[in-house]
Amino acid sequence: MIASVLPTYNRAPLAFVRGEGSWLFTEDGRRYLDLGAGIAVNALGHAAPELVAVLTAQAEKLWHVSNLYEIPAQKALADMLVEKTFGDTVFFTNSGTEAAELAIKMARKYWYESDPARVEIITFDGAFHGRSTGAISATPNSEKMVKGFGPLLPGFTQLPWGAMEALRGAVSETTAAIMIEPIQGEGGIRPVSDADMKALRALCDETGTLLIFDEVQCGVARSGKLFAHEWSGVTPDIMMVAKGIGGGFPLGAVVATQEAARGMVAGTHGSTYGGNPLGCAVGAKVLETVSDPAFLAQVREKAAAWRQSLEGLIAAHPDVFEEVRGEGLMLGLKCRKPNLDLVKAGYEVGLLTVAAADNVVRLLPALNISHADMAEAIALLDQAAQTLDAAQ
Ligand SMILES: *Cc1c(COP(=O)(O)O)cnc(C)c1O
């Protein structure tokens, strides 16, 4: 008989009942150091006191009113995002996949009046933009995501990762936009080089193509800058945000320039829950906290120290690890042994990591993880790697 919960997930046999900072606890009191942070969501750790305070204060006042009315908390968060980014305007969603939906719609609507043939969107192998029909259609080469779900939404071309020369040839008079993660998450923590980011922007400027950055995983201070594209100095026309922005509350956003958003007039898009007072109150606290220059500096400083320790770990286990890559506290350990074996060995020693494609294990800790917890993480990773060394 089918499970009462639709069995679409391969879950680890672990159930947590409580969290505190970078730690999660099971019913029987076992504790696990969390280097997954709910897949880059719990940006300030579990049960962050400042978020609990904001959430409970708002919960006692107003949860939801719908977008039929003004929502001051929504406008406040939008103002903050506009002030701190390239963007002029923001739409709030409840997830990353909903942000992908709007990014796709916005790019097509942009061309609808002036050049309606421009409907095609170019993406890259290894990309992940979500699981809605639109978002999976954006990655038609991913058999795992699209098989059996056709017919897919037409108008997407997925190019090999890093194929900048092919990209130049692929942009045509029907291209509406290029959509890319500045650092691929699910694809195995693969950063786009600064040179390629600049080439992308130049190509888009030359051809009028819209540039969409999916910062759902790499954004919100994860890379050590508020948004990962800031490392290259290049800005997009449209940006997708989710995961970390709500610190655990389901919240996403699409940030756009006034020009890119020109087609999105009243009545063209909507969401019942998107931008509700609860989510926006929490989001504002997260954004205020992580955009503080001192907070960003501590992310970069911890990331540099941690990366050095990870290099030491790799040197100590050359048969288990190949390299560390990524930016800030969005790091990936490329493995020589099966990545899932390392993730499972982690469970045995009380450590939570997340697998990604390309045989990578992701390390996505809370952005305020302590130096002591980082040192403990290295010790636990070392223990987990030893069990793989011993198994050969
Ligand atoms: C997680 C993710 C999404 C989808 O977000 P959901 O909130 O799961 O819908 C989209 N893009 C990227 C880069 C992601 O990491």
The ligand as an SDF file (V2000), in Angstrom:
LIG
                    3D

 15 15  0  0  0  0  0  0  0  0999 V2000
   15.9980   25.0110   -4.5400 C   0  0  0  0  0  0  0  0  0  0  0  0
   16.1760   25.7330   -5.8250 C   0  0  0  0  0  0  0  0  0  0  0  0
   15.0690   26.0970   -6.6190 C   0  0  0  0  0  0  0  0  0  0  0  0
   13.6570   25.6860   -6.2830 C   0  0  0  0  0  0  0  0  0  0  0  0
   13.2400   26.2060   -5.0600 O   0  0  0  0  0  0  0  0  0  0  0  0
   11.9820   25.5560   -4.2830 P   0  0  0  0  0  0  0  0  0  0  0  0
   11.7810   26.4890   -3.1370 O   0  0  0  0  0  0  0  0  0  0  0  0
   12.3690   24.1750   -3.9050 O   0  0  0  0  0  0  0  0  0  0  0  0
   10.8310   25.5790   -5.2140 O   0  0  0  0  0  0  0  0  0  0  0  0
   15.3090   26.8360   -7.7510 C   0  0  0  0  0  0  0  0  0  0  0  0
   16.5620   27.1940   -8.1070 N   0  0  0  0  0  0  0  0  0  0  0  0
   17.6360   26.8530   -7.3730 C   0  0  0  0  0  0  0  0  0  0  0  0
   18.9950   27.3090   -7.7920 C   0  0  0  0  0  0  0  0  0  0  0  0
   17.4850   26.1020   -6.2170 C   0  0  0  0  0  0  0  0  0  0  0  0
   18.5470   25.7390   -5.5010 O   0  0  0  0  0  0  0  0  0  0  0  0
  1  2  1  0
  2  3  1  0
  2 14  2  0
  3  4  1  0
  3 10  2  0
  4  5  1  0
  5  6  1  0
  6  7  2  0
  6  8  1  0
  6  9  1  0
 10 11  1  0
 11 12  2  0
 12 13  1  0
 12 14  1  0
 14 15  1  0
M  END
$$$$
